[in-house]
């Protein structure tokens, strides 16, 4: 369990970086604290069940695809999607932890890729403008 606590501490420190930058913009609010606690709980859940060291990125990616299928089903049926999105986030937290990343790392990379993208939705498809 010593390694688990160390891994949890490392992930929490990485996540804290994200929240500190958000708090500077939006102030210290309860939402950030609640989210921080939930992420900590999910990380502990993964470690307690050996889903970090006892799994693989391939296993977790396949699980993520399964959860995406459940989201798709709920969307098509007009059902509540919160659990489906939450399940996907739980799996993504596993993949993030396994690869020593943070949400901030991943969102910054995605944002850098899309921030200057121009285009618009046409018949439900985003069509990029040519530069």
Backbone atoms as SQL, in Angstrom:
CREATE TABLE atoms (id INTEGER PRIMARY KEY, chain TEXT, resi INTEGER, resn TEXT, atom TEXT, x REAL, y REAL, z REAL);
INSERT INTO atoms VALUES
  (1, 'A', 1, 'UNK', 'N', 0.802, -1.203, 0.000),
  (2, 'A', 1, 'UNK', 'CA', 0.000, 0.000, 0.000),
  (3, 'A', 1, 'UNK', 'C', 0.847, 1.270, 0.000),
  (4, 'A', 2, 'UNK', 'N', 2.116, 1.176, 0.391),
  (5, 'A', 2, 'UNK', 'CA', 2.977, 2.343, 0.388),
  (6, 'A', 2, 'UNK', 'C', 3.106, 2.941, -0.998),
  (7, 'A', 3, 'UNK', 'N', 3.268, 2.064, -2.025),
  (8, 'A', 3, 'UNK', 'CA', 3.360, 2.534, -3.396),
  (9, 'A', 3, 'UNK', 'C', 2.065, 3.186, -3.837),
  (10, 'A', 4, 'UNK', 'N', 0.945, 2.629, -3.407),
  (11, 'A', 4, 'UNK', 'CA', -0.354, 3.191, -3.758),
  (12, 'A', 4, 'UNK', 'C', -0.476, 4.612, -3.244),
  (13, 'A', 5, 'UNK', 'N', -0.109, 4.821, -1.987),
  (14, 'A', 5, 'UNK', 'CA', -0.188, 6.164, -1.423),
  (15, 'A', 5, 'UNK', 'C', 0.735, 7.120, -2.146),
  (16, 'A', 6, 'UNK', 'N', 1.916, 6.658, -2.535),
  (17, 'A', 6, 'UNK', 'CA', 2.864, 7.486, -3.272),
  (18, 'A', 6, 'UNK', 'C', 2.282, 7.869, -4.631),
  (19, 'A', 7, 'UNK', 'N', 1.720, 6.887, -5.334),
  (20, 'A', 7, 'UNK', 'CA', 1.113, 7.164, -6.641),
  (21, 'A', 7, 'UNK', 'C', -0.055, 8.120, -6.499),
  (22, 'A', 8, 'UNK', 'N', -0.900, 7.884, -5.485),
  (23, 'A', 8, 'UNK', 'CA', -2.026, 8.785, -5.249),
  (24, 'A', 8, 'UNK', 'C', -1.527, 10.191, -4.971),
  (25, 'A', 9, 'UNK', 'N', -0.495, 10.289, -4.142),
  (26, 'A', 9, 'UNK', 'CA', 0.054, 11.598, -3.802),
  (27, 'A', 9, 'UNK', 'C', 0.589, 12.298, -5.055),
  (28, 'A', 10, 'UNK', 'N', 1.294, 11.560, -5.906),
  (29, 'A', 10, 'UNK', 'CA', 1.834, 12.146, -7.138),
  (30, 'A', 10, 'UNK', 'C', 0.719, 12.646, -8.044),
  (31, 'A', 11, 'UNK', 'N', -0.325, 11.828, -8.220),
  (32, 'A', 11, 'UNK', 'CA', -1.438, 12.240, -9.068),
  (33, 'A', 11, 'UNK', 'C', -2.149, 13.446, -8.469),
  (34, 'A', 12, 'UNK', 'N', -2.334, 13.434, -7.162),
  (35, 'A', 12, 'UNK', 'CA', -2.988, 14.566, -6.508),
  (36, 'A', 12, 'UNK', 'C', -2.168, 15.838, -6.668),
  (37, 'A', 13, 'UNK', 'N', -0.859, 15.719, -6.578),
  (38, 'A', 13, 'UNK', 'CA', -0.005, 16.891, -6.770),
  (39, 'A', 13, 'UNK', 'C', -0.144, 17.421, -8.199),
  (40, 'A', 14, 'UNK', 'N', -0.204, 16.499, -9.170),
  (41, 'A', 14, 'UNK', 'CA', -0.380, 16.921, -10.562),
  (42, 'A', 14, 'UNK', 'C', -1.739, 17.593, -10.758),
  (43, 'A', 15, 'UNK', 'N', -2.784, 17.003, -10.160),
  (44, 'A', 15, 'UNK', 'CA', -4.121, 17.577, -10.286),
  (45, 'A', 15, 'UNK', 'C', -4.198, 18.925, -9.577),
  (46, 'A', 16, 'UNK', 'N', -3.470, 19.073, -8.488),
  (47, 'A', 16, 'UNK', 'CA', -3.471, 20.325, -7.745),
  (48, 'A', 16, 'UNK', 'C', -2.973, 21.474, -8.626),
  (49, 'A', 17, 'UNK', 'N', -2.017, 21.191, -9.517),
  (50, 'A', 17, 'UNK', 'CA', -1.537, 22.209, -10.437),
  (51, 'A', 17, 'UNK', 'C', -2.684, 22.750, -11.278),
  (52, 'A', 18, 'UNK', 'N', -3.541, 21.868, -11.749),
  (53, 'A', 18, 'UNK', 'CA', -4.691, 22.271, -12.557),
  (54, 'A', 18, 'UNK', 'C', -5.618, 23.168, -11.742),
  (55, 'A', 19, 'UNK', 'N', -5.924, 22.764, -10.516),
  (56, 'A', 19, 'UNK', 'CA', -6.868, 23.511, -9.704),
  (57, 'A', 19, 'UNK', 'C', -6.308, 24.854, -9.265),
  (58, 'A', 20, 'UNK', 'N', -5.005, 24.908, -8.999),
  (59, 'A', 20, 'UNK', 'CA', -4.418, 26.185, -8.598),
  (60, 'A', 20, 'UNK', 'C', -4.545, 27.199, -9.722),
  (61, 'A', 21, 'UNK', 'N', -4.293, 26.771, -10.961),
  (62, 'A', 21, 'UNK', 'CA', -4.415, 27.707, -12.076),
  (63, 'A', 21, 'UNK', 'C', -5.878, 28.114, -12.268),
  (64, 'A', 22, 'UNK', 'N', -6.811, 27.199, -12.035),
  (65, 'A', 22, 'UNK', 'CA', -8.232, 27.518, -12.163),
  (66, 'A', 22, 'UNK', 'C', -8.674, 28.461, -11.055),
  (67, 'A', 23, 'UNK', 'N', -8.174, 28.238, -9.831),
  (68, 'A', 23, 'UNK', 'CA', -8.558, 29.085, -8.707),
  (69, 'A', 23, 'UNK', 'C', -8.089, 30.516, -8.916),
  (70, 'A', 24, 'UNK', 'N', -6.947, 30.713, -9.567),
  (71, 'A', 24, 'UNK', 'CA', -6.470, 32.064, -9.842),
  (72, 'A', 24, 'UNK', 'C', -7.473, 32.794, -10.737),
  (73, 'A', 25, 'UNK', 'N', -8.055, 32.075, -11.677),
  (74, 'A', 25, 'UNK', 'CA', -9.018, 32.677, -12.598),
  (75, 'A', 25, 'UNK', 'C', -10.381, 32.860, -11.956),
  (76, 'A', 26, 'UNK', 'N', -10.855, 31.841, -11.240),
  (77, 'A', 26, 'UNK', 'CA', -12.239, 31.808, -10.786),
  (78, 'A', 26, 'UNK', 'C', -12.407, 31.888, -9.279),
  (79, 'A', 27, 'UNK', 'N', -11.326, 31.966, -8.546),
  (80, 'A', 27, 'UNK', 'CA', -11.427, 31.985, -7.088),
  (81, 'A', 27, 'UNK', 'C', -11.527, 30.578, -6.522),
  (82, 'A', 28, 'UNK', 'N', -11.270, 30.451, -5.249),
  (83, 'A', 28, 'UNK', 'CA', -11.318, 29.155, -4.577),
  (84, 'A', 28, 'UNK', 'C', -12.775, 28.798, -4.328),
  (85, 'A', 29, 'UNK', 'N', -13.319, 27.843, -5.086),
  (86, 'A', 29, 'UNK', 'CA', -14.722, 27.506, -4.904),
  (87, 'A', 29, 'UNK', 'C', -14.902, 26.043, -4.519),
  (88, 'A', 30, 'UNK', 'N', -16.071, 25.757, -3.986),
  (89, 'A', 30, 'UNK', 'CA', -16.378, 24.410, -3.507),
  (90, 'A', 30, 'UNK', 'C', -16.381, 23.400, -4.651),
  (91, 'A', 31, 'UNK', 'N', -16.781, 23.815, -5.847),
  (92, 'A', 31, 'UNK', 'CA', -16.821, 22.902, -6.994),
  (93, 'A', 31, 'UNK', 'C', -15.446, 22.278, -7.240),
  (94, 'A', 32, 'UNK', 'N', -14.409, 23.095, -7.218),
  (95, 'A', 32, 'UNK', 'CA', -13.054, 22.586, -7.439),
  (96, 'A', 32, 'UNK', 'C', -12.653, 21.600, -6.357),
  (97, 'A', 33, 'UNK', 'N', -13.005, 21.915, -5.100),
  (98, 'A', 33, 'UNK', 'CA', -12.660, 21.034, -3.990),
  (99, 'A', 33, 'UNK', 'C', -13.399, 19.705, -4.108),
  (100, 'A', 34, 'UNK', 'N', -14.681, 19.755, -4.475),
  (101, 'A', 34, 'UNK', 'CA', -15.467, 18.530, -4.630),
  (102, 'A', 34, 'UNK', 'C', -14.906, 17.672, -5.757),
  (103, 'A', 35, 'UNK', 'N', -14.548, 18.290, -6.871),
  (104, 'A', 35, 'UNK', 'CA', -13.980, 17.557, -7.998),
  (105, 'A', 35, 'UNK', 'C', -12.654, 16.924, -7.609),
  (106, 'A', 36, 'UNK', 'N', -11.838, 17.660, -6.883),
  (107, 'A', 36, 'UNK', 'CA', -10.548, 17.171, -6.405),
  (108, 'A', 36, 'UNK', 'C', -10.739, 15.924, -5.537),
  (109, 'A', 37, 'UNK', 'N', -11.727, 15.955, -4.643),
  (110, 'A', 37, 'UNK', 'CA', -12.011, 14.811, -3.776),
  (111, 'A', 37, 'UNK', 'C', -12.497, 13.615, -4.584),
  (112, 'A', 38, 'UNK', 'N', -13.338, 13.851, -5.580),
  (113, 'A', 38, 'UNK', 'CA', -13.828, 12.757, -6.421),
  (114, 'A', 38, 'UNK', 'C', -12.691, 12.092, -7.191),
  (115, 'A', 39, 'UNK', 'N', -11.808, 12.893, -7.743),
  (116, 'A', 39, 'UNK', 'CA', -10.665, 12.339, -8.479),
  (117, 'A', 39, 'UNK', 'C', -9.795, 11.517, -7.540),
  (118, 'A', 40, 'UNK', 'N', -9.560, 12.015, -6.327),
  (119, 'A', 40, 'UNK', 'CA', -8.793, 11.278, -5.328),
  (120, 'A', 40, 'UNK', 'C', -9.470, 9.944, -5.008),
  (121, 'A', 41, 'UNK', 'N', -10.785, 9.968, -4.858),
  (122, 'A', 41, 'UNK', 'CA', -11.526, 8.731, -4.567),
  (123, 'A', 41, 'UNK', 'C', -11.410, 7.732, -5.715),
  (124, 'A', 42, 'UNK', 'N', -11.530, 8.215, -6.933),
  (125, 'A', 42, 'UNK', 'CA', -11.422, 7.333, -8.100),
  (126, 'A', 42, 'UNK', 'C', -10.020, 6.749, -8.192),
  (127, 'A', 43, 'UNK', 'N', -9.006, 7.568, -7.949),
  (128, 'A', 43, 'UNK', 'CA', -7.626, 7.067, -7.969),
  (129, 'A', 43, 'UNK', 'C', -7.430, 5.979, -6.915),
  (130, 'A', 44, 'UNK', 'N', -7.924, 6.216, -5.729),
  (131, 'A', 44, 'UNK', 'CA', -7.818, 5.215, -4.672),
  (132, 'A', 44, 'UNK', 'C', -8.536, 3.930, -5.043),
  (133, 'A', 45, 'UNK', 'N', -9.710, 4.063, -5.644),
  (134, 'A', 45, 'UNK', 'CA', -10.497, 2.902, -6.093),
  (135, 'A', 45, 'UNK', 'C', -9.694, 2.077, -7.098),
  (136, 'A', 46, 'UNK', 'N', -9.068, 2.754, -8.061),
  (137, 'A', 46, 'UNK', 'CA', -8.243, 2.048, -9.056),
  (138, 'A', 46, 'UNK', 'C', -7.083, 1.316, -8.394),
  (139, 'A', 47, 'UNK', 'N', -6.379, 2.006, -7.507),
  (140, 'A', 47, 'UNK', 'CA', -5.220, 1.393, -6.851),
  (141, 'A', 47, 'UNK', 'C', -5.634, 0.244, -5.940),
  (142, 'A', 48, 'UNK', 'N', -6.709, 0.412, -5.186),
  (143, 'A', 48, 'UNK', 'CA', -7.176, -0.638, -4.271),
  (144, 'A', 48, 'UNK', 'C', -7.549, -1.920, -5.004),
  (145, 'A', 49, 'UNK', 'N', -7.944, -1.810, -6.253),
  (146, 'A', 49, 'UNK', 'CA', -8.380, -2.967, -7.044),
  (147, 'A', 49, 'UNK', 'C', -7.318, -3.426, -8.050),
  (148, 'A', 50, 'UNK', 'N', -6.106, -2.893, -7.901),
  (149, 'A', 50, 'UNK', 'CA', -4.982, -3.263, -8.772),
  (150, 'A', 50, 'UNK', 'C', -5.291, -2.996, -10.245),
  (151, 'A', 51, 'UNK', 'N', -6.039, -1.921, -10.513),
  (152, 'A', 51, 'UNK', 'CA', -6.391, -1.593, -11.892),
  (153, 'A', 51, 'UNK', 'C', -5.362, -0.690, -12.569),
  (154, 'A', 52, 'UNK', 'N', -4.352, -0.271, -11.830),
  (155, 'A', 52, 'UNK', 'CA', -3.275, 0.520, -12.439),
  (156, 'A', 52, 'UNK', 'C', -2.157, -0.423, -12.861),
  (157, 'A', 53, 'UNK', 'N', -1.533, -1.078, -11.898),
  (158, 'A', 53, 'UNK', 'CA', -0.425, -1.980, -12.221),
  (159, 'A', 53, 'UNK', 'C', -0.906, -3.307, -12.787),
  (160, 'A', 54, 'UNK', 'N', -2.117, -3.714, -12.463),
  (161, 'A', 54, 'UNK', 'CA', -2.627, -5.010, -12.903),
  (162, 'A', 54, 'UNK', 'C', -3.367, -4.969, -14.222),
  (163, 'A', 55, 'UNK', 'N', -3.408, -3.806, -14.850),
  (164, 'A', 55, 'UNK', 'CA', -4.106, -3.663, -16.124),
  (165, 'A', 55, 'UNK', 'C', -3.131, -3.136, -17.165),
  (166, 'A', 56, 'UNK', 'N', -3.615, -2.920, -18.354),
  (167, 'A', 56, 'UNK', 'CA', -2.781, -2.360, -19.430),
  (168, 'A', 56, 'UNK', 'C', -3.548, -1.222, -20.097),
  (169, 'A', 57, 'UNK', 'N', -2.820, -0.403, -20.828),
  (170, 'A', 57, 'UNK', 'CA', -3.477, 0.659, -21.594),
  (171, 'A', 57, 'UNK', 'C', -4.457, 0.056, -22.602),
  (172, 'A', 58, 'UNK', 'N', -4.081, -1.073, -23.185),
  (173, 'A', 58, 'UNK', 'CA', -4.975, -1.729, -24.143),
  (174, 'A', 58, 'UNK', 'C', -6.274, -2.151, -23.457),
  (175, 'A', 59, 'UNK', 'N', -6.169, -2.776, -22.277),
  (176, 'A', 59, 'UNK', 'CA', -7.366, -3.181, -21.532),
  (177, 'A', 59, 'UNK', 'C', -8.250, -1.980, -21.225),
  (178, 'A', 60, 'UNK', 'N', -7.637, -0.899, -20.770),
  (179, 'A', 60, 'UNK', 'CA', -8.404, 0.283, -20.382),
  (180, 'A', 60, 'UNK', 'C', -8.996, 1.000, -21.598),
  (181, 'A', 61, 'UNK', 'N', -8.286, 0.967, -22.711),
  (182, 'A', 61, 'UNK', 'CA', -8.823, 1.566, -23.936),
  (183, 'A', 61, 'UNK', 'C', -10.029, 0.779, -24.420),
  (184, 'A', 62, 'UNK', 'N', -9.962, -0.532, -24.345),
  (185, 'A', 62, 'UNK', 'CA', -11.121, -1.351, -24.720),
  (186, 'A', 62, 'UNK', 'C', -12.296, -1.084, -23.785),
  (187, 'A', 63, 'UNK', 'N', -12.017, -0.892, -22.489),
  (188, 'A', 63, 'UNK', 'CA', -13.072, -0.557, -21.530),
  (189, 'A', 63, 'UNK', 'C', -13.674, 0.804, -21.872),
  (190, 'A', 64, 'UNK', 'N', -12.826, 1.743, -22.265),
  (191, 'A', 64, 'UNK', 'CA', -13.309, 3.066, -22.648),
  (192, 'A', 64, 'UNK', 'C', -14.235, 2.978, -23.863),
  (193, 'A', 65, 'UNK', 'N', -13.877, 2.136, -24.816),
  (194, 'A', 65, 'UNK', 'CA', -14.736, 1.936, -25.992),
  (195, 'A', 65, 'UNK', 'C', -16.077, 1.319, -25.602),
  (196, 'A', 66, 'UNK', 'N', -16.056, 0.403, -24.654),
  (197, 'A', 66, 'UNK', 'CA', -17.300, -0.190, -24.158),
  (198, 'A', 66, 'UNK', 'C', -18.186, 0.895, -23.539),
  (199, 'A', 67, 'UNK', 'N', -17.572, 1.745, -22.727),
  (200, 'A', 67, 'UNK', 'CA', -18.327, 2.825, -22.094),
  (201, 'A', 67, 'UNK', 'C', -18.844, 3.820, -23.130),
  (202, 'A', 68, 'UNK', 'N', -18.073, 4.063, -24.183),
  (203, 'A', 68, 'UNK', 'CA', -18.527, 4.936, -25.272),
  (204, 'A', 68, 'UNK', 'C', -19.760, 4.349, -25.951),
  (205, 'A', 69, 'UNK', 'N', -19.761, 3.033, -26.126),
  (206, 'A', 69, 'UNK', 'CA', -20.929, 2.369, -26.698),
  (207, 'A', 69, 'UNK', 'C', -22.164, 2.570, -25.833),
  (208, 'A', 70, 'UNK', 'N', -21.992, 2.514, -24.511),
  (209, 'A', 70, 'UNK', 'CA', -23.116, 2.751, -23.602),
  (210, 'A', 70, 'UNK', 'C', -23.596, 4.195, -23.705),
  (211, 'A', 71, 'UNK', 'N', -22.662, 5.137, -23.848),
  (212, 'A', 71, 'UNK', 'CA', -23.036, 6.542, -24.036),
  (213, 'A', 71, 'UNK', 'C', -23.825, 6.712, -25.327),
  (214, 'A', 72, 'UNK', 'N', -23.334, 6.103, -26.384),
  (215, 'A', 72, 'UNK', 'CA', -24.025, 6.180, -27.669),
  (216, 'A', 72, 'UNK', 'C', -25.445, 5.639, -27.569),
  (217, 'A', 73, 'UNK', 'N', -25.601, 4.521, -26.888),
  (218, 'A', 73, 'UNK', 'CA', -26.918, 3.911, -26.700),
  (219, 'A', 73, 'UNK', 'C', -27.854, 4.862, -25.944),
  (220, 'A', 74, 'UNK', 'N', -27.339, 5.458, -24.873),
  (221, 'A', 74, 'UNK', 'CA', -28.157, 6.384, -24.079),
  (222, 'A', 74, 'UNK', 'C', -28.541, 7.623, -24.878),
  (223, 'A', 75, 'UNK', 'N', -27.596, 8.157, -25.657),
  (224, 'A', 75, 'UNK', 'CA', -27.890, 9.329, -26.489),
  (225, 'A', 75, 'UNK', 'C', -28.986, 8.992, -27.495),
  (226, 'A', 76, 'UNK', 'N', -28.835, 7.856, -28.156),
  (227, 'A', 76, 'UNK', 'CA', -29.828, 7.449, -29.163),
  (228, 'A', 76, 'UNK', 'C', -31.212, 7.245, -28.559),
  (229, 'A', 77, 'UNK', 'N', -31.256, 6.815, -27.309),
  (230, 'A', 77, 'UNK', 'CA', -32.534, 6.564, -26.631),
  (231, 'A', 77, 'UNK', 'C', -33.048, 7.784, -25.875),
  (232, 'A', 78, 'UNK', 'N', -32.272, 8.871, -25.898),
  (233, 'A', 78, 'UNK', 'CA', -32.674, 10.074, -25.188),
  (234, 'A', 78, 'UNK', 'C', -32.651, 9.916, -23.678),
  (235, 'A', 79, 'UNK', 'N', -31.787, 9.034, -23.179),
  (236, 'A', 79, 'UNK', 'CA', -31.692, 8.766, -21.743),
  (237, 'A', 79, 'UNK', 'C', -30.617, 9.638, -21.092),
  (238, 'A', 80, 'UNK', 'N', -30.622, 9.658, -19.769),
  (239, 'A', 80, 'UNK', 'CA', -29.637, 10.395, -18.983),
  (240, 'A', 80, 'UNK', 'C', -28.237, 9.867, -19.298),
  (241, 'A', 81, 'UNK', 'N', -27.317, 10.764, -19.626),
  (242, 'A', 81, 'UNK', 'CA', -25.969, 10.360, -20.036),
  (243, 'A', 81, 'UNK', 'C', -24.914, 10.591, -18.962),
  (244, 'A', 82, 'UNK', 'N', -25.323, 11.109, -17.812),
  (245, 'A', 82, 'UNK', 'CA', -24.330, 11.436, -16.779),
  (246, 'A', 82, 'UNK', 'C', -23.511, 10.234, -16.340),
  (247, 'A', 83, 'UNK', 'N', -24.161, 9.095, -16.099),
  (248, 'A', 83, 'UNK', 'CA', -23.432, 7.900, -15.658),
  (249, 'A', 83, 'UNK', 'C', -22.465, 7.429, -16.735),
  (250, 'A', 84, 'UNK', 'N', -22.895, 7.485, -17.981),
  (251, 'A', 84, 'UNK', 'CA', -22.036, 7.032, -19.089),
  (252, 'A', 84, 'UNK', 'C', -20.792, 7.911, -19.211),
  (253, 'A', 85, 'UNK', 'N', -20.988, 9.218, -19.141),
  (254, 'A', 85, 'UNK', 'CA', -19.833, 10.128, -19.205),
  (255, 'A', 85, 'UNK', 'C', -18.954, 9.939, -17.977),
  (256, 'A', 86, 'UNK', 'N', -19.570, 9.780, -16.810),
  (257, 'A', 86, 'UNK', 'CA', -18.795, 9.535, -15.591),
  (258, 'A', 86, 'UNK', 'C', -17.969, 8.272, -15.681),
  (259, 'A', 87, 'UNK', 'N', -18.573, 7.200, -16.218),
  (260, 'A', 87, 'UNK', 'CA', -17.823, 5.950, -16.384),
  (261, 'A', 87, 'UNK', 'C', -16.627, 6.145, -17.312),
  (262, 'A', 88, 'UNK', 'N', -16.822, 6.930, -18.361),
  (263, 'A', 88, 'UNK', 'CA', -15.711, 7.200, -19.281),
  (264, 'A', 88, 'UNK', 'C', -14.611, 7.987, -18.574),
  (265, 'A', 89, 'UNK', 'N', -15.001, 8.945, -17.750),
  (266, 'A', 89, 'UNK', 'CA', -14.004, 9.715, -16.998),
  (267, 'A', 89, 'UNK', 'C', -13.234, 8.830, -16.028),
  (268, 'A', 90, 'UNK', 'N', -13.928, 7.886, -15.388),
  (269, 'A', 90, 'UNK', 'CA', -13.259, 6.949, -14.477),
  (270, 'A', 90, 'UNK', 'C', -12.176, 6.173, -15.224),
  (271, 'A', 91, 'UNK', 'N', -12.499, 5.688, -16.409),
  (272, 'A', 91, 'UNK', 'CA', -11.522, 4.936, -17.200),
  (273, 'A', 91, 'UNK', 'C', -10.387, 5.856, -17.655),
  (274, 'A', 92, 'UNK', 'N', -10.724, 7.077, -18.047),
  (275, 'A', 92, 'UNK', 'CA', -9.680, 8.015, -18.477),
  (276, 'A', 92, 'UNK', 'C', -8.748, 8.372, -17.328),
  (277, 'A', 93, 'UNK', 'N', -9.280, 8.472, -16.113),
  (278, 'A', 93, 'UNK', 'CA', -8.421, 8.714, -14.947),
  (279, 'A', 93, 'UNK', 'C', -7.425, 7.564, -14.797),
  (280, 'A', 94, 'UNK', 'N', -7.872, 6.342, -15.054),
  (281, 'A', 94, 'UNK', 'CA', -6.971, 5.190, -15.002),
  (282, 'A', 94, 'UNK', 'C', -5.852, 5.353, -16.030),
  (283, 'A', 95, 'UNK', 'N', -6.210, 5.674, -17.250),
  (284, 'A', 95, 'UNK', 'CA', -5.208, 5.811, -18.323),
  (285, 'A', 95, 'UNK', 'C', -4.261, 6.965, -18.022),
  (286, 'A', 96, 'UNK', 'N', -4.802, 8.059, -17.515),
  (287, 'A', 96, 'UNK', 'CA', -3.965, 9.205, -17.141),
  (288, 'A', 96, 'UNK', 'C', -2.958, 8.795, -16.066),
  (289, 'A', 97, 'UNK', 'N', -3.438, 8.108, -15.040),
  (290, 'A', 97, 'UNK', 'CA', -2.566, 7.669, -13.939),
  (291, 'A', 97, 'UNK', 'C', -1.505, 6.688, -14.434),
  (292, 'A', 98, 'UNK', 'N', -1.917, 5.741, -15.268),
  (293, 'A', 98, 'UNK', 'CA', -0.991, 4.728, -15.773),
  (294, 'A', 98, 'UNK', 'C', 0.146, 5.355, -16.581),
  (295, 'A', 99, 'UNK', 'N', -0.115, 6.487, -17.204),
  (296, 'A', 99, 'UNK', 'CA', 0.867, 7.132, -18.077),
  (297, 'A', 99, 'UNK', 'C', 1.507, 8.362, -17.449),
  (298, 'A', 100, 'UNK', 'N', 1.286, 8.541, -16.118),
  (299, 'A', 100, 'UNK', 'CA', 1.903, 9.641, -15.383),
  (300, 'A', 100, 'UNK', 'C', 1.603, 10.998, -16.033),
  (301, 'A', 101, 'UNK', 'N', 0.346, 11.174, -16.420),
  (302, 'A', 101, 'UNK', 'CA', -0.113, 12.423, -17.018),
  (303, 'A', 101, 'UNK', 'C', -1.071, 13.112, -16.071),
  (304, 'A', 102, 'UNK', 'N', -1.574, 14.268, -16.475),
  (305, 'A', 102, 'UNK', 'CA', -2.636, 14.961, -15.758),
  (306, 'A', 102, 'UNK', 'C', -3.710, 15.342, -16.757),
  (307, 'A', 103, 'UNK', 'N', -4.905, 15.666, -16.223),
  (308, 'A', 103, 'UNK', 'CA', -5.950, 16.198, -17.095),
  (309, 'A', 103, 'UNK', 'C', -5.438, 17.453, -17.793),
  (310, 'A', 104, 'UNK', 'N', -4.698, 18.266, -17.059),
  (311, 'A', 104, 'UNK', 'CA', -4.168, 19.508, -17.619),
  (312, 'A', 104, 'UNK', 'C', -3.263, 19.215, -18.811),
  (313, 'A', 105, 'UNK', 'N', -2.364, 18.235, -18.677),
  (314, 'A', 105, 'UNK', 'CA', -1.491, 17.861, -19.797),
  (315, 'A', 105, 'UNK', 'C', -2.323, 17.547, -21.040),
  (316, 'A', 106, 'UNK', 'N', -3.344, 16.732, -20.833),
  (317, 'A', 106, 'UNK', 'CA', -4.149, 16.244, -21.955),
  (318, 'A', 106, 'UNK', 'C', -5.010, 17.348, -22.553),
  (319, 'A', 107, 'UNK', 'N', -5.654, 18.142, -21.688),
  (320, 'A', 107, 'UNK', 'CA', -6.497, 19.224, -22.194),
  (321, 'A', 107, 'UNK', 'C', -5.677, 20.310, -22.870),
  (322, 'A', 108, 'UNK', 'N', -4.504, 20.620, -22.315),
  (323, 'A', 108, 'UNK', 'CA', -3.641, 21.621, -22.959),
  (324, 'A', 108, 'UNK', 'C', -3.215, 21.163, -24.344),
  (325, 'A', 109, 'UNK', 'N', -2.863, 19.902, -24.470),
  (326, 'A', 109, 'UNK', 'CA', -2.459, 19.370, -25.777),
  (327, 'A', 109, 'UNK', 'C', -3.611, 19.456, -26.768),
  (328, 'A', 110, 'UNK', 'N', -4.800, 19.032, -26.336),
  (329, 'A', 110, 'UNK', 'CA', -5.969, 19.089, -27.218),
  (330, 'A', 110, 'UNK', 'C', -6.299, 20.538, -27.574),
  (331, 'A', 111, 'UNK', 'N', -6.259, 21.427, -26.583),
  (332, 'A', 111, 'UNK', 'CA', -6.552, 22.838, -26.828),
  (333, 'A', 111, 'UNK', 'C', -5.550, 23.434, -27.815),
  (334, 'A', 112, 'UNK', 'N', -4.259, 23.129, -27.636),
  (335, 'A', 112, 'UNK', 'CA', -3.246, 23.628, -28.568),
  (336, 'A', 112, 'UNK', 'C', -3.528, 23.157, -29.989),
  (337, 'A', 113, 'UNK', 'N', -4.064, 21.950, -30.124),
  (338, 'A', 113, 'UNK', 'CA', -4.377, 21.404, -31.444),
  (339, 'A', 113, 'UNK', 'C', -5.590, 22.071, -32.088),
  (340, 'A', 114, 'UNK', 'N', -6.561, 22.501, -31.280),
  (341, 'A', 114, 'UNK', 'CA', -7.810, 23.006, -31.861),
  (342, 'A', 114, 'UNK', 'C', -8.009, 24.514, -31.772),
  (343, 'A', 115, 'UNK', 'N', -7.269, 25.194, -30.922),
  (344, 'A', 115, 'UNK', 'CA', -7.578, 26.595, -30.611),
  (345, 'A', 115, 'UNK', 'C', -7.594, 27.517, -31.827),
  (346, 'A', 116, 'UNK', 'N', -6.796, 27.247, -32.807),
  (347, 'A', 116, 'UNK', 'CA', -6.753, 28.119, -33.980),
  (348, 'A', 116, 'UNK', 'C', -7.509, 27.537, -35.176),
  (349, 'A', 117, 'UNK', 'N', -8.132, 26.400, -34.945),
  (350, 'A', 117, 'UNK', 'CA', -8.874, 25.739, -36.010),
  (351, 'A', 117, 'UNK', 'C', -10.092, 26.573, -36.382),
  (352, 'A', 118, 'UNK', 'N', -10.304, 26.721, -37.671),
  (353, 'A', 118, 'UNK', 'CA', -11.469, 27.462, -38.143),
  (354, 'A', 118, 'UNK', 'C', -12.323, 26.525, -38.974),
  (355, 'A', 119, 'UNK', 'N', -13.602, 26.754, -38.916),
  (356, 'A', 119, 'UNK', 'CA', -14.524, 25.927, -39.668),
  (357, 'A', 119, 'UNK', 'C', -15.908, 26.065, -39.079),
  (358, 'A', 120, 'UNK', 'N', -16.812, 25.175, -39.522),
  (359, 'A', 120, 'UNK', 'CA', -18.164, 25.231, -38.991),
  (360, 'A', 120, 'UNK', 'C', -18.856, 23.899, -39.207),
  (361, 'A', 121, 'UNK', 'N', -19.966, 23.730, -38.483),
  (362, 'A', 121, 'UNK', 'CA', -20.765, 22.518, -38.605),
  (363, 'A', 121, 'UNK', 'C', -21.599, 22.599, -39.882),
  (364, 'A', 122, 'UNK', 'N', -21.531, 21.550, -40.677),
  (365, 'A', 122, 'UNK', 'CA', -22.357, 21.420, -41.879),
  (366, 'A', 122, 'UNK', 'C', -22.957, 20.020, -41.846),
  (367, 'A', 123, 'UNK', 'N', -24.270, 19.949, -41.764),
  (368, 'A', 123, 'UNK', 'CA', -24.985, 18.676, -41.700),
  (369, 'A', 123, 'UNK', 'C', -24.432, 17.751, -40.617),
  (370, 'A', 124, 'UNK', 'N', -24.127, 18.343, -39.449),
  (371, 'A', 124, 'UNK', 'CA', -23.673, 17.550, -38.306),
  (372, 'A', 124, 'UNK', 'C', -22.212, 17.159, -38.338),
  (373, 'A', 125, 'UNK', 'N', -21.448, 17.689, -39.289),
  (374, 'A', 125, 'UNK', 'CA', -20.019, 17.375, -39.397),
  (375, 'A', 125, 'UNK', 'C', -19.233, 18.679, -39.354),
  (376, 'A', 126, 'UNK', 'N', -18.174, 18.743, -38.505),
  (377, 'A', 126, 'UNK', 'CA', -17.326, 19.919, -38.455),
  (378, 'A', 126, 'UNK', 'C', -16.407, 19.887, -39.668),
  (379, 'A', 127, 'UNK', 'N', -16.508, 20.915, -40.482),
  (380, 'A', 127, 'UNK', 'CA', -15.682, 21.019, -41.680),
  (381, 'A', 127, 'UNK', 'C', -14.656, 22.117, -41.431),
  (382, 'A', 128, 'UNK', 'N', -13.371, 21.726, -41.438),
  (383, 'A', 128, 'UNK', 'CA', -12.293, 22.686, -41.194),
  (384, 'A', 128, 'UNK', 'C', -12.133, 23.584, -42.412),
  (385, 'A', 129, 'UNK', 'N', -11.866, 24.873, -42.129),
  (386, 'A', 129, 'UNK', 'CA', -11.556, 25.815, -43.189),
  (387, 'A', 129, 'UNK', 'C', -10.113, 25.588, -43.625),
  (388, 'A', 130, 'UNK', 'N', -9.872, 25.788, -44.888),
  (389, 'A', 130, 'UNK', 'CA', -8.494, 25.708, -45.380),
  (390, 'A', 130, 'UNK', 'C', -7.776, 26.994, -45.043),
  (391, 'A', 131, 'UNK', 'N', -6.553, 26.890, -44.530),
  (392, 'A', 131, 'UNK', 'CA', -5.771, 28.094, -44.192),
  (393, 'A', 131, 'UNK', 'C', -5.222, 28.735, -45.424);
